[in-house]
Amino acid sequence: MEKLTLEELKVLESMRKSLRELQKKDLEEVIDFSEELKKRNIPKVKIITRNGKE
């Protein structure tokens, strides 16, 4: 296994933190959207698979 330099490790750590923040932001947006749908009383849709079952 190849050893990474300190600089490469710092870059990877920075990327990991950025990804975590993006995932957190995305999750917050999904929760906000879900709350907005609840406020509007939009009924849930049924998901039908290709074979016609729910």
C-alpha positions as CSV (number, residue, x, y, z in Angstrom):
1,M,0.0,0.0,0.0
2,E,1.3,3.4,-1.0
3,K,2.0,5.9,1.9
4,L,0.6,9.3,1.6
5,T,2.4,12.5,2.2
6,L,1.2,14.9,5.0
7,E,0.0,17.3,2.3
8,E,-2.0,14.6,0.6
9,L,-3.5,13.6,4.0
10,K,-4.5,17.2,4.6
11,V,-6.2,17.4,1.2
12,L,-8.1,14.2,1.8
13,E,-9.2,15.4,5.2
14,S,-10.4,18.7,3.7
15,M,-12.3,16.8,1.0
16,R,-13.9,14.6,3.7
17,K,-15.0,17.6,5.7
18,S,-16.4,19.3,2.6
19,L,-18.3,16.2,1.6
20,R,-19.7,15.9,5.2
21,E,-20.9,19.5,5.1
22,L,-22.5,19.0,1.7
23,Q,-24.3,15.9,2.9
24,K,-25.5,17.7,6.0
25,K,-26.8,20.6,3.9
26,D,-28.5,18.2,1.5
27,L,-30.2,16.5,4.4
28,E,-31.3,19.8,5.9
29,E,-32.8,20.7,2.5
30,V,-34.7,17.4,2.3
31,I,-36.1,17.9,5.8
32,D,-37.1,21.4,5.0
33,F,-38.9,20.3,1.8
34,S,-40.6,17.5,3.7
35,E,-41.8,20.0,6.3
36,E,-43.1,22.3,3.6
37,L,-45.0,19.4,2.0
38,K,-46.6,18.5,5.4
39,K,-47.7,22.2,5.8
40,R,-49.4,22.0,2.4
41,N,-51.1,18.7,3.2
42,I,-50.0,17.2,-0.1
43,P,-51.0,13.5,0.0
44,K,-48.2,10.9,-0.4
45,V,-47.9,9.2,-3.7
46,K,-47.9,5.5,-4.2
47,I,-44.9,4.1,-5.8
48,I,-45.7,1.4,-8.4
49,T,-42.9,-0.9,-9.4
50,R,-42.4,-2.2,-13.0
51,N,-44.4,-5.3,-12.3
52,G,-47.4,-3.2,-11.1
53,K,-47.1,-3.8,-7.4
54,E,-46.7,-1.2,-4.7
